[in-house]
């Protein structure tokens, strides 16, 4: 089925089914995994999850933007952005090359 | 940080859990996300970010070494958009 969304609650349910933890403990673990990844990105800038992908923090330099409503030029300050680079395994699986039937185009 | 560092940190924070359980939990989470994306579903993790699948049309490419034309079939690629909370945490200072 198209157009479904997997959420934290779905991940917690999967953890609950997989290991004999309580539902609340499963939900806490999902949250703590995402928190650890976030904290590590803030502190170290890179998180590599083999067979899934790599998250890395990239600096963006200052540039001149424009207020689209007024046309006024405003400087956009240097900031950090997070980029996700999917692993080859993830790319292949999304294209149905390793498991399951290949998806028909939408 | 790698996946095994993540497992190590979770094990330190959760001494009551067995290491093999933590490994299973981490594997389950990324497997669920991968399966969702393979179905063409979105993965939306509030505060962290959202993964979706974008489609790239077939195109005619070129082998950069030989200059020969090659047909590149259409494909799906995963895309990640950082969540608001995490984006703000990256830019606190």
N, CA and C atoms of all chains as a GROMACS GRO file, in nm:
protein
  597
    1UNK      N    1   0.084  -0.120   0.000
    1UNK     CA    2   0.000   0.000   0.000
    1UNK      C    3   0.088   0.125   0.000
    2UNK      N    4   0.049   0.223  -0.076
    2UNK     CA    5   0.126   0.348  -0.083
    2UNK      C    6   0.077   0.449   0.018
    3UNK      N    7   0.168   0.541   0.054
    3UNK     CA    8   0.127   0.654   0.134
    3UNK      C    9   0.117   0.629   0.283
    4UNK      N   10   0.173   0.519   0.332
    4UNK     CA   11   0.174   0.497   0.476
    4UNK      C   12   0.297   0.563   0.537
    5UNK      N   13   0.291   0.587   0.667
    5UNK     CA   14   0.404   0.648   0.736
    5UNK      C   15   0.441   0.566   0.859
    6UNK      N   16   0.568   0.532   0.868
    6UNK     CA   17   0.620   0.463   0.986
    6UNK      C   18   0.662   0.568   1.089
    7UNK      N   19   0.621   0.549   1.213
    7UNK     CA   20   0.651   0.647   1.317
    7UNK      C   21   0.730   0.583   1.432
    8UNK      N   22   0.763   0.666   1.530
    8UNK     CA   23   0.828   0.615   1.651
    8UNK      C   24   0.746   0.505   1.715
    9UNK      N   25   0.613   0.522   1.715
    9UNK     CA   26   0.525   0.422   1.778
    9UNK      C   27   0.536   0.288   1.707
   10UNK      N   28   0.548   0.290   1.573
   10UNK     CA   29   0.563   0.164   1.497
   10UNK      C   30   0.695   0.098   1.530
   11UNK      N   31   0.801   0.179   1.545
   11UNK     CA   32   0.933   0.123   1.580
   11UNK      C   33   0.927   0.062   1.720
   12UNK      N   34   0.861   0.131   1.812
   12UNK     CA   35   0.848   0.080   1.949
   12UNK      C   36   0.772  -0.053   1.948
   13UNK      N   37   0.668  -0.062   1.867
   13UNK     CA   38   0.590  -0.186   1.857
   13UNK      C   39   0.676  -0.300   1.802
   14UNK      N   40   0.759  -0.269   1.702
   14UNK     CA   41   0.847  -0.371   1.644
   14UNK      C   42   0.949  -0.420   1.747
   15UNK      N   43   1.002  -0.328   1.826
   15UNK     CA   44   1.098  -0.365   1.932
   15UNK      C   45   1.026  -0.452   2.036
   16UNK      N   46   0.905  -0.412   2.070
   16UNK     CA   47   0.824  -0.487   2.168
   16UNK      C   48   0.801  -0.630   2.120
   17UNK      N   49   0.770  -0.648   1.992
   17UNK     CA   50   0.746  -0.781   1.936
   17UNK      C   51   0.873  -0.865   1.931
   18UNK      N   52   0.987  -0.797   1.911
   18UNK     CA   53   1.113  -0.866   1.885
   18UNK      C   54   1.182  -0.914   2.012
   19UNK      N   55   1.181  -0.830   2.114
   19UNK     CA   56   1.251  -0.862   2.239
   19UNK      C   57   1.144  -0.860   2.350
   20UNK      N   58   1.167  -0.933   2.456
   20UNK     CA   59   1.064  -0.941   2.560
   20UNK      C   60   1.060  -0.822   2.656
   21UNK      N   61   1.064  -0.700   2.602
   21UNK     CA   62   1.057  -0.582   2.689
   21UNK      C   63   0.913  -0.534   2.698
   22UNK      N   64   0.885  -0.451   2.798
   22UNK     CA   65   0.752  -0.392   2.808
   22UNK      C   66   0.734  -0.290   2.696
   23UNK      N   67   0.608  -0.254   2.672
   23UNK     CA   68   0.582  -0.154   2.568
   23UNK      C   69   0.647  -0.021   2.601
   24UNK      N   70   0.640   0.019   2.728
   24UNK     CA   71   0.695   0.151   2.762
   24UNK      C   72   0.848   0.149   2.752
   25UNK      N   73   0.908   0.036   2.792
   25UNK     CA   74   1.054   0.029   2.782
   25UNK      C   75   1.098   0.026   2.635
   26UNK      N   76   1.020  -0.041   2.552
   26UNK     CA   77   1.050  -0.044   2.408
   26UNK      C   78   1.046   0.097   2.350
   27UNK      N   79   0.944   0.172   2.388
   27UNK     CA   80   0.932   0.310   2.339
   27UNK      C   81   1.048   0.396   2.388
   28UNK      N   82   1.088   0.375   2.515
   28UNK     CA   83   1.201   0.451   2.568
   28UNK      C   84   1.330   0.421   2.494
   29UNK      N   85   1.347   0.294   2.458
   29UNK     CA   86   1.470   0.258   2.386
   29UNK      C   87   1.475   0.320   2.248
   30UNK      N   88   1.362   0.322   2.179
   30UNK     CA   89   1.357   0.387   2.047
   30UNK      C   90   1.397   0.534   2.063
   31UNK      N   91   1.339   0.599   2.164
   31UNK     CA   92   1.372   0.740   2.188
   31UNK      C   93   1.520   0.757   2.221
   32UNK      N   94   1.574   0.666   2.304
   32UNK     CA   95   1.713   0.687   2.343
   32UNK      C   96   1.809   0.660   2.227
   33UNK      N   97   1.772   0.571   2.136
   33UNK     CA   98   1.857   0.548   2.018
   33UNK      C   99   1.862   0.675   1.933
   34UNK      N  100   1.746   0.736   1.910
   34UNK     CA  101   1.742   0.858   1.828
   34UNK      C  102   1.814   0.973   1.899
   35UNK      N  103   1.800   0.977   2.033
   35UNK     CA  104   1.870   1.081   2.109
   35UNK      C  105   2.021   1.064   2.100
   36UNK      N  106   2.067   0.940   2.116
   36UNK     CA  107   2.211   0.912   2.107
   36UNK      C  108   2.266   0.957   1.972
   37UNK      N  109   2.194   0.923   1.867
   37UNK     CA  110   2.238   0.961   1.732
   37UNK      C  111   2.245   1.113   1.722
   38UNK      N  112   2.141   1.181   1.769
   38UNK     CA  113   2.137   1.326   1.765
   38UNK      C  114   2.252   1.389   1.844
   39UNK      N  115   2.272   1.338   1.966
   39UNK     CA  116   2.378   1.393   2.050
   39UNK      C  117   2.515   1.373   1.987
   40UNK      N  118   2.532   1.254   1.929
   40UNK     CA  119   2.659   1.224   1.867
   40UNK      C  120   2.683   1.313   1.745
   41UNK      N  121   2.578   1.344   1.671
   41UNK     CA  122   2.593   1.434   1.556
   41UNK      C  123   2.630   1.575   1.602
   42UNK      N  124   2.569   1.619   1.710
   42UNK     CA  125   2.600   1.752   1.762
   42UNK      C  126   2.745   1.755   1.811
   43UNK      N  127   2.788   1.648   1.879
   43UNK     CA  128   2.921   1.646   1.939
   43UNK      C  129   3.031   1.612   1.839
   44UNK      N  130   3.006   1.513   1.753
   44UNK     CA  131   3.114   1.461   1.668
   44UNK      C  132   3.092   1.484   1.518
   45UNK      N  133   2.968   1.506   1.479
   45UNK     CA  134   2.942   1.539   1.340
   45UNK      C  135   2.919   1.425   1.244
   46UNK      N  136   2.948   1.300   1.284
   46UNK     CA  137   2.926   1.188   1.191
   46UNK      C  138   2.870   1.067   1.266
   47UNK      N  139   2.770   1.004   1.207
   47UNK     CA  140   2.719   0.877   1.259
   47UNK      C  141   2.705   0.781   1.141
   48UNK      N  142   2.777   0.668   1.150
   48UNK     CA  143   2.773   0.569   1.042
   48UNK      C  144   2.697   0.446   1.088
   49UNK      N  145   2.590   0.415   1.018
   49UNK     CA  146   2.513   0.294   1.050
   49UNK      C  147   2.531   0.199   0.932
   50UNK      N  148   2.613   0.096   0.952
   50UNK     CA  149   2.645   0.009   0.839
   50UNK      C  150   2.519  -0.055   0.784
   51UNK      N  151   2.515  -0.073   0.655
   51UNK     CA  152   2.403  -0.126   0.575
   51UNK      C  153   2.278  -0.038   0.580
   52UNK      N  154   2.288   0.080   0.643
   52UNK     CA  155   2.178   0.177   0.636
   52UNK      C  156   2.226   0.307   0.571
   53UNK      N  157   2.319   0.375   0.638
   53UNK     CA  158   2.370   0.497   0.577
   53UNK      C  159   2.451   0.579   0.675
   54UNK      N  160   2.500   0.693   0.629
   54UNK     CA  161   2.584   0.781   0.710
   54UNK      C  162   2.518   0.918   0.721
   55UNK      N  163   2.508   0.965   0.845
   55UNK     CA  164   2.462   1.101   0.870
   55UNK      C  165   2.585   1.186   0.895
   56UNK      N  166   2.595   1.301   0.829
   56UNK     CA  167   2.707   1.389   0.862
   56UNK      C  168   2.664   1.534   0.862
   57UNK      N  169   2.729   1.609   0.948
   57UNK     CA  170   2.698   1.751   0.963
   57UNK      C  171   2.791   1.829   0.872
   58UNK      N  172   2.734   1.918   0.793
   58UNK     CA  173   2.814   1.996   0.698
   58UNK      C  174   2.792   2.144   0.725
   59UNK      N  175   2.900   2.221   0.729
   59UNK     CA  176   2.883   2.365   0.748
   59UNK      C  177   2.838   2.431   0.618
   60UNK      N  178   2.752   2.529   0.632
   60UNK     CA  179   2.711   2.608   0.515
   60UNK      C  180   2.757   2.750   0.538
   61UNK      N  181   2.819   2.806   0.438
   61UNK     CA  182   2.872   2.941   0.453
   61UNK      C  183   2.762   3.046   0.449
   62UNK      N  184   2.799   3.167   0.487
   62UNK     CA  185   2.703   3.278   0.480
   62UNK      C  186   2.670   3.309   0.335
   63UNK      N  187   2.544   3.342   0.308
   63UNK     CA  188   2.510   3.387   0.173
   63UNK      C  189   2.401   3.492   0.183
   64UNK      N  190   2.377   3.558   0.072
   64UNK     CA  191   2.276   3.663   0.070
   64UNK      C  192   2.144   3.604   0.026
   65UNK      N  193   2.045   3.617   0.109
   65UNK     CA  194   1.911   3.572   0.072
   65UNK      C  195   1.824   3.693   0.047
   66UNK      N  196   1.697   3.666   0.020
   66UNK     CA  197   1.606   3.776  -0.010
   66UNK      C  198   1.472   3.745   0.053
   67UNK      N  199   1.417   3.841   0.120
   67UNK     CA  200   1.282   3.823   0.173
   67UNK      C  201   1.186   3.818   0.053
   68UNK      N  202   1.122   3.703   0.030
   68UNK     CA  203   1.042   3.690  -0.092
   68UNK      C  204   0.922   3.784  -0.094
   69UNK      N  205   0.879   3.831   0.022
   69UNK     CA  206   0.763   3.919   0.026
   69UNK      C  207   0.802   4.064  -0.006
   70UNK      N  208   0.913   4.108   0.053
   70UNK     CA  209   0.950   4.249   0.037
   70UNK      C  210   1.061   4.270  -0.066
   71UNK      N  211   1.129   4.161  -0.105
   71UNK     CA  212   1.238   4.175  -0.200
   71UNK      C  213   1.366   4.226  -0.133
   72UNK      N  214   1.359   4.249  -0.005
   72UNK     CA  215   1.472   4.303   0.070
   72UNK      C  216   1.583   4.198   0.084
   73UNK      N  217   1.705   4.239   0.068
   73UNK     CA  218   1.818   4.148   0.085
   73UNK      C  219   1.849   4.128   0.233
   74UNK      N  220   1.863   4.000   0.270
   74UNK     CA  221   1.901   3.972   0.410
   74UNK      C  222   2.014   3.870   0.411
   75UNK      N  223   2.115   3.891   0.496
   75UNK     CA  224   2.222   3.792   0.502
   75UNK      C  225   2.172   3.665   0.570
   76UNK      N  226   2.205   3.548   0.514
   76UNK     CA  227   2.176   3.422   0.580
   76UNK      C  228   2.305   3.378   0.648
   77UNK      N  229   2.298   3.369   0.778
   77UNK     CA  230   2.417   3.341   0.858
   77UNK      C  231   2.472   3.202   0.829
   78UNK      N  232   2.604   3.181   0.852
   78UNK     CA  233   2.657   3.046   0.836
   78UNK      C  234   2.586   2.952   0.933
   79UNK      N  235   2.557   2.832   0.889
   79UNK     CA  236   2.487   2.738   0.978
   79UNK      C  237   2.529   2.597   0.941
   80UNK      N  238   2.483   2.503   1.019
   80UNK     CA  239   2.518   2.364   0.995
   80UNK      C  240   2.396   2.288   0.948
   81UNK      N  241   2.417   2.203   0.848
   81UNK     CA  242   2.307   2.120   0.800
   81UNK      C  243   2.347   1.973   0.812
   82UNK      N  244   2.245   1.890   0.823
   82UNK     CA  245   2.269   1.747   0.835
   82UNK      C  246   2.238   1.682   0.700
   83UNK      N  247   2.331   1.601   0.651
   83UNK     CA  248   2.305   1.529   0.527
   83UNK      C  249   2.309   1.378   0.554
   84UNK      N  250   2.222   1.307   0.485
   84UNK     CA  251   2.217   1.162   0.498
   84UNK      C  252   2.261   1.101   0.366
   85UNK      N  253   2.360   1.012   0.373
   85UNK     CA  254   2.407   0.943   0.253
   85UNK      C  255   2.369   0.795   0.268
   86UNK      N  256   2.272   0.749   0.189
   86UNK     CA  257   2.228   0.610   0.204
   86UNK      C  258   2.336   0.512   0.163
   87UNK      N  259   2.342   0.398   0.230
   87UNK     CA  260   2.439   0.296   0.193
   87UNK      C  261   2.392   0.226   0.065
   88UNK      N  262   2.484   0.157   0.000
   88UNK     CA  263   2.448   0.082  -0.122
   88UNK      C  264   2.342  -0.023  -0.090
   89UNK      N  265   2.354  -0.085   0.028
   89UNK     CA  266   2.256  -0.187   0.069
   89UNK      C  267   2.115  -0.128   0.074
   90UNK      N  268   2.103  -0.010   0.136
   90UNK     CA  269   1.972   0.055   0.146
   90UNK      C  270   1.920   0.092   0.008
   91UNK      N  271   2.007   0.148  -0.076
   91UNK     CA  272   1.964   0.186  -0.212
   91UNK      C  273   1.915   0.064  -0.289
   92UNK      N  274   1.989  -0.047  -0.277
   92UNK     CA  275   1.950  -0.169  -0.348
   92UNK      C  276   1.816  -0.220  -0.298
   93UNK      N  277   1.798  -0.218  -0.166
   93UNK     CA  278   1.673  -0.271  -0.112
   93UNK      C  279   1.553  -0.184  -0.151
   94UNK      N  280   1.574  -0.055  -0.160
   94UNK     CA  281   1.466   0.033  -0.201
   94UNK      C  282   1.428   0.007  -0.347
   95UNK      N  283   1.525  -0.041  -0.423
   95UNK     CA  284   1.496  -0.074  -0.562
   95UNK      C  285   1.465  -0.222  -0.579
   96UNK      N  286   1.434  -0.287  -0.468
   96UNK     CA  287   1.389  -0.426  -0.473
   96UNK      C  288   1.493  -0.525  -0.520
   97UNK      N  289   1.621  -0.492  -0.497
   97UNK     CA  290   1.725  -0.579  -0.552
   97UNK      C  291   1.775  -0.687  -0.456
   98UNK      N  292   1.735  -0.680  -0.329
   98UNK     CA  293   1.785  -0.781  -0.238
   98UNK      C  294   1.676  -0.866  -0.176
   99UNK      N  295   1.565  -0.802  -0.139
   99UNK     CA  296   1.460  -0.880  -0.076
   99UNK      C  297   1.324  -0.835  -0.127
  100UNK      N  298   1.229  -0.928  -0.125
  100UNK     CA  299   1.093  -0.894  -0.162
  100UNK      C  300   1.077  -0.870  -0.311
  101UNK      N  301   0.954  -0.848  -0.351
  101UNK     CA  302   0.925  -0.825  -0.492
  101UNK      C  303   0.954  -0.680  -0.527
  102UNK      N  304   1.005  -0.655  -0.646
  102UNK     CA  305   1.028  -0.516  -0.685
  102UNK      C  306   0.896  -0.439  -0.692
  103UNK      N  307   0.898  -0.316  -0.641
  103UNK     CA  308   0.779  -0.231  -0.643
  103UNK      C  309   0.749  -0.186  -0.785
  104UNK      N  310   0.623  -0.184  -0.820
  104UNK     CA  311   0.585  -0.122  -0.946
  104UNK      C  312   0.591   0.028  -0.928
  105UNK      N  313   0.614   0.100  -1.036
  105UNK     CA  314   0.619   0.246  -1.022
  105UNK      C  315   0.481   0.298  -0.986
  106UNK      N  316   0.477   0.416  -0.921
  106UNK     CA  317   0.349   0.469  -0.876
  106UNK      C  318   0.279   0.527  -0.994
  107UNK      N  319   3.059   0.821   1.530
  107UNK     CA  320   2.999   0.706   1.597
  107UNK      C  321   2.951   0.605   1.491
  108UNK      N  322   2.978   0.479   1.518
  108UNK     CA  323   2.931   0.373   1.430
  108UNK      C  324   2.818   0.297   1.499
  109UNK      N  325   2.760   0.200   1.425
  109UNK     CA  326   2.652   0.121   1.484
  109UNK      C  327   2.702   0.050   1.611
  110UNK      N  328   2.824  -0.003   1.608
  110UNK     CA  329   2.872  -0.074   1.727
  110UNK      C  330   2.900   0.022   1.844
  111UNK      N  331   2.943   0.145   1.815
  111UNK     CA  332   2.958   0.244   1.923
  111UNK      C  333   2.821   0.275   1.984
  112UNK      N  334   2.721   0.286   1.897
  112UNK     CA  335   2.584   0.314   1.944
  112UNK      C  336   2.538   0.203   2.038
  113UNK      N  337   2.562   0.079   1.998
  113UNK     CA  338   2.524  -0.036   2.081
  113UNK      C  339   2.597  -0.031   2.215
  114UNK      N  340   2.725   0.004   2.211
  114UNK     CA  341   2.805   0.013   2.333
  114UNK      C  342   2.748   0.120   2.428
  115UNK      N  343   2.715   0.236   2.371
  115UNK     CA  344   2.661   0.345   2.455
  115UNK      C  345   2.527   0.308   2.515
  116UNK      N  346   2.443   0.241   2.435
  116UNK     CA  347   2.312   0.200   2.487
  116UNK      C  348   2.329   0.096   2.598
  117UNK      N  349   2.428   0.009   2.581
  117UNK     CA  350   2.453  -0.094   2.682
  117UNK      C  351   2.498  -0.029   2.813
  118UNK      N  352   2.580   0.075   2.804
  118UNK     CA  353   2.624   0.145   2.925
  118UNK      C  354   2.508   0.215   2.994
  119UNK      N  355   2.418   0.271   2.914
  119UNK     CA  356   2.304   0.344   2.971
  119UNK      C  357   2.195   0.249   3.022
  120UNK      N  358   2.198   0.123   2.977
  120UNK     CA  359   2.093   0.027   3.015
  120UNK      C  360   2.157  -0.102   3.067
  121UNK      N  361   2.224  -0.094   3.183
  121UNK     CA  362   2.299  -0.210   3.232
  121UNK      C  363   2.210  -0.332   3.262
  122UNK      N  364   2.080  -0.310   3.276
  122UNK     CA  365   1.989  -0.422   3.303
  122UNK      C  366   1.956  -0.503   3.178
  123UNK      N  367   1.995  -0.453   3.061
  123UNK     CA  368   1.965  -0.525   2.937
  123UNK      C  369   2.086  -0.604   2.889
  124UNK      N  370   2.059  -0.719   2.828
  124UNK     CA  371   2.167  -0.800   2.772
  124UNK      C  372   2.215  -0.737   2.641
  125UNK      N  373   2.346  -0.749   2.619
  125UNK     CA  374   2.404  -0.690   2.498
  125UNK      C  375   2.338  -0.744   2.372
  126UNK      N  376   2.310  -0.876   2.370
  126UNK     CA  377   2.250  -0.933   2.249
  126UNK      C  378   2.110  -0.878   2.225
  127UNK      N  379   2.041  -0.840   2.332
  127UNK     CA  380   1.909  -0.778   2.314
  127UNK      C  381   1.923  -0.639   2.254
  128UNK      N  382   2.020  -0.565   2.304
  128UNK     CA  383   2.042  -0.430   2.249
  128UNK      C  384   2.079  -0.439   2.101
  129UNK      N  385   2.163  -0.536   2.067
  129UNK     CA  386   2.199  -0.554   1.926
  129UNK      C  387   2.074  -0.585   1.842
  130UNK      N  388   1.987  -0.670   1.896
  130UNK     CA  389   1.863  -0.705   1.824
  130UNK      C  390   1.773  -0.583   1.808
  131UNK      N  391   1.766  -0.501   1.914
  131UNK     CA  392   1.680  -0.382   1.910
  131UNK      C  393   1.728  -0.284   1.803
  132UNK      N  394   1.859  -0.258   1.803
  132UNK     CA  395   1.915  -0.166   1.704
  132UNK      C  396   1.893  -0.220   1.563
  133UNK      N  397   1.918  -0.350   1.545
  133UNK     CA  398   1.900  -0.410   1.413
  133UNK      C  399   1.754  -0.402   1.370
  134UNK      N  400   1.663  -0.427   1.464
  134UNK     CA  401   1.519  -0.423   1.433
  134UNK      C  402   1.477  -0.285   1.385
  135UNK      N  403   1.525  -0.183   1.453
  135UNK     CA  404   1.485  -0.046   1.418
  135UNK      C  405   1.528  -0.011   1.276
  136UNK      N  406   1.654  -0.038   1.242
  136UNK     CA  407   1.698  -0.002   1.106
  136UNK      C  408   1.636  -0.095   1.002
  137UNK      N  409   1.607  -0.218   1.040
  137UNK     CA  410   1.541  -0.309   0.947
  137UNK      C  411   1.397  -0.264   0.919
  138UNK      N  412   1.326  -0.222   1.023
  138UNK     CA  413   1.189  -0.173   1.004
  138UNK      C  414   1.187  -0.050   0.913
  139UNK      N  415   1.284   0.040   0.936
  139UNK     CA  416   1.290   0.160   0.854
  139UNK      C  417   1.321   0.125   0.708
  140UNK      N  418   1.414   0.030   0.690
  140UNK     CA  419   1.450  -0.012   0.554
  140UNK      C  420   1.330  -0.075   0.483
  141UNK      N  421   1.258  -0.161   0.556
  141UNK     CA  422   1.142  -0.227   0.495
  141UNK      C  423   1.033  -0.127   0.458
  142UNK      N  424   1.012  -0.029   0.546
  142UNK     CA  425   0.912   0.073   0.516
  142UNK      C  426   0.949   0.148   0.388
  143UNK      N  427   1.075   0.189   0.378
  143UNK     CA  428   1.119   0.262   0.258
  143UNK      C  429   1.112   0.172   0.134
  144UNK      N  430   1.144   0.042   0.150
  144UNK     CA  431   1.137  -0.050   0.037
  144UNK      C  432   0.993  -0.066  -0.011
  145UNK      N  433   0.895  -0.048   0.078
  145UNK     CA  434   0.753  -0.053   0.038
  145UNK      C  435   0.710   0.079  -0.024
  146UNK      N  436   0.796   0.180  -0.014
  146UNK     CA  437   0.761   0.311  -0.066
  146UNK      C  438   0.696   0.400   0.039
  147UNK      N  439   0.696   0.353   0.165
  147UNK     CA  440   0.637   0.432   0.273
  147UNK      C  441   0.735   0.539   0.321
  148UNK      N  442   0.681   0.634   0.393
  148UNK     CA  443   0.762   0.736   0.460
  148UNK      C  444   0.799   0.689   0.600
  149UNK      N  445   0.907   0.742   0.654
  149UNK     CA  446   0.943   0.716   0.793
  149UNK      C  447   0.954   0.853   0.858
  150UNK      N  448   0.868   0.880   0.956
  150UNK     CA  449   0.867   1.012   1.016
  150UNK      C  450   0.896   1.002   1.164
  151UNK      N  451   1.014   1.051   1.204
  151UNK     CA  452   1.055   1.042   1.343
  151UNK      C  453   1.062   1.183   1.399
  152UNK      N  454   0.955   1.223   1.464
  152UNK     CA  455   0.940   1.359   1.517
  152UNK      C  456   1.061   1.402   1.596
  153UNK      N  457   1.113   1.520   1.566
  153UNK     CA  458   1.227   1.573   1.639
  153UNK      C  459   1.360   1.530   1.579
  154UNK      N  460   1.356   1.419   1.503
  154UNK     CA  461   1.480   1.369   1.443
  154UNK      C  462   1.482   1.402   1.294
  155UNK      N  463   1.382   1.352   1.223
  155UNK     CA  464   1.376   1.380   1.080
  155UNK      C  465   1.284   1.282   1.010
  156UNK      N  466   1.272   1.297   0.880
  156UNK     CA  467   1.184   1.211   0.803
  156UNK      C  468   1.256   1.156   0.680
  157UNK      N  469   1.235   1.028   0.655
  157UNK     CA  470   1.290   0.963   0.536
  157UNK      C  471   1.176   0.941   0.437
  158UNK      N  472   1.204   0.964   0.310
  158UNK     CA  473   1.105   0.933   0.209
  158UNK      C  474   1.178   0.879   0.087
  159UNK      N  475   1.100   0.831  -0.008
  159UNK     CA  476   1.158   0.773  -0.129
  159UNK      C  477   1.124   0.865  -0.246
  160UNK      N  478   1.225   0.903  -0.319
  160UNK     CA  479   1.203   0.988  -0.437
  160UNK      C  480   1.237   0.909  -0.561
  161UNK      N  481   1.163   0.939  -0.667
  161UNK     CA  482   1.184   0.865  -0.792
  161UNK      C  483   1.267   0.944  -0.891
  162UNK      N  484   1.360   0.875  -0.951
  162UNK     CA  485   1.442   0.936  -1.056
  162UNK      C  486   1.404   0.868  -1.187
  163UNK      N  487   1.371   0.948  -1.286
  163UNK     CA  488   1.331   0.891  -1.415
  163UNK      C  489   1.450   0.828  -1.487
  164UNK      N  490   1.419   0.741  -1.578
  164UNK     CA  491   1.523   0.681  -1.662
  164UNK      C  492   1.587   0.793  -1.744
  165UNK      N  493   1.715   0.778  -1.773
  165UNK     CA  494   1.782   0.880  -1.854
  165UNK      C  495   1.893   0.814  -1.935
  166UNK      N  496   1.940   0.890  -2.030
  166UNK     CA  497   2.054   0.841  -2.106
  166UNK      C  498   2.179   0.899  -2.045
  167UNK      N  499   2.262   0.812  -1.996
  167UNK     CA  500   2.386   0.858  -1.935
  167UNK      C  501   2.502   0.833  -2.029
  168UNK      N  502   2.618   0.858  -1.979
  168UNK     CA  503   2.736   0.840  -2.063
  168UNK      C  504   2.848   0.784  -1.976
  169UNK      N  505   2.912   0.684  -2.026
  169UNK     CA  506   3.029   0.631  -1.955
  169UNK      C  507   3.138   0.737  -1.963
  170UNK      N  508   3.178   0.793  -1.849
  170UNK     CA  509   3.273   0.905  -1.854
  170UNK      C  510   3.409   0.867  -1.910
  171UNK      N  511   3.441   0.739  -1.905
  171UNK     CA  512   3.572   0.698  -1.955
  171UNK      C  513   3.571   0.680  -2.107
  172UNK      N  514   3.466   0.612  -2.157
  172UNK     CA  515   3.464   0.581  -2.300
  172UNK      C  516   3.378   0.678  -2.380
  173UNK      N  517   3.292   0.755  -2.310
  173UNK     CA  518   3.204   0.846  -2.382
  173UNK      C  519   3.083   0.776  -2.440
  174UNK      N  520   3.076   0.646  -2.419
  174UNK     CA  521   2.967   0.565  -2.473
  174UNK      C  522   2.836   0.594  -2.401
  175UNK      N  523   2.725   0.600  -2.476
  175UNK     CA  524   2.594   0.624  -2.416
  175UNK      C  525   2.543   0.498  -2.349
  176UNK      N  526   2.486   0.514  -2.231
  176UNK     CA  527   2.425   0.399  -2.163
  176UNK      C  528   2.286   0.439  -2.113
  177UNK      N  529   2.194   0.345  -2.116
  177UNK     CA  530   2.060   0.372  -2.064
  177UNK      C  531   2.060   0.350  -1.914
  178UNK      N  532   2.024   0.452  -1.839
  178UNK     CA  533   2.013   0.439  -1.694
  178UNK      C  534   1.864   0.423  -1.664
  179UNK      N  535   1.822   0.308  -1.608
  179UNK     CA  536   1.679   0.287  -1.583
  179UNK      C  537   1.628   0.375  -1.469
  180UNK      N  538   1.496   0.393  -1.460
  180UNK     CA  539   1.444   0.472  -1.348
  180UNK      C  540   1.470   0.400  -1.217
  181UNK      N  541   1.485   0.478  -1.113
  181UNK     CA  542   1.515   0.416  -0.984
  181UNK      C  543   1.460   0.503  -0.871
  182UNK      N  544   1.455   0.442  -0.754
  182UNK     CA  545   1.408   0.513  -0.636
  182UNK      C  546   1.528   0.542  -0.548
  183UNK      N  547   1.531   0.659  -0.488
  183UNK     CA  548   1.641   0.692  -0.397
  183UNK      C  549   1.585   0.742  -0.264
  184UNK      N  550   1.648   0.700  -0.153
  184UNK     CA  551   1.602   0.749  -0.023
  184UNK      C  552   1.643   0.894  -0.004
  185UNK      N  553   1.558   0.969   0.065
  185UNK     CA  554   1.584   1.110   0.091
  185UNK      C  555   1.556   1.137   0.239
  186UNK      N  556   1.642   1.215   0.303
  186UNK     CA  557   1.625   1.247   0.444
  186UNK      C  558   1.610   1.396   0.463
  187UNK      N  559   1.511   1.435   0.540
  187UNK     CA  560   1.495   1.576   0.575
  187UNK      C  561   1.508   1.588   0.726
  188UNK      N  562   1.602   1.670   0.770
  188UNK     CA  563   1.628   1.684   0.914
  188UNK      C  564   1.507   1.744   0.985
  189UNK      N  565   1.474   1.693   1.101
  189UNK     CA  566   1.365   1.747   1.182
  189UNK      C  567   1.402   1.880   1.243
  190UNK      N  568   1.300   1.956   1.278
  190UNK     CA  569   1.319   2.092   1.329
  190UNK      C  570   1.405   2.093   1.456
  191UNK      N  571   1.372   2.005   1.548
  191UNK     CA  572   1.442   2.004   1.677
  191UNK      C  573   1.591   1.973   1.660
  192UNK      N  574   1.621   1.872   1.578
  192UNK     CA  575   1.761   1.835   1.557
  192UNK      C  576   1.835   1.946   1.481
  193UNK      N  577   1.767   2.005   1.383
  193UNK     CA  578   1.831   2.114   1.307
  193UNK      C  579   1.867   2.230   1.400
  194UNK      N  580   1.777   2.257   1.495
  194UNK     CA  581   1.806   2.366   1.590
  194UNK      C  582   1.918   2.328   1.685
  195UNK      N  583   1.922   2.200   1.725
  195UNK     CA  584   2.029   2.158   1.816
  195UNK      C  585   2.166   2.166   1.750
  196UNK      N  586   2.170   2.148   1.617
  196UNK     CA  587   2.298   2.157   1.546
  196UNK      C  588   2.349   2.301   1.539
  197UNK      N  589   2.259   2.396   1.562
  197UNK     CA  590   2.294   2.537   1.546
  197UNK      C  591   2.274   2.618   1.673
  198UNK      N  592   2.304   2.556   1.788
  198UNK     CA  593   2.275   2.628   1.913
  198UNK      C  594   2.368   2.745   1.941
  199UNK      N  595   2.495   2.735   1.904
  199UNK     CA  596   2.587   2.843   1.944
  199UNK      C  597   2.584   2.967   1.860
   0.00000   0.00000   0.00000
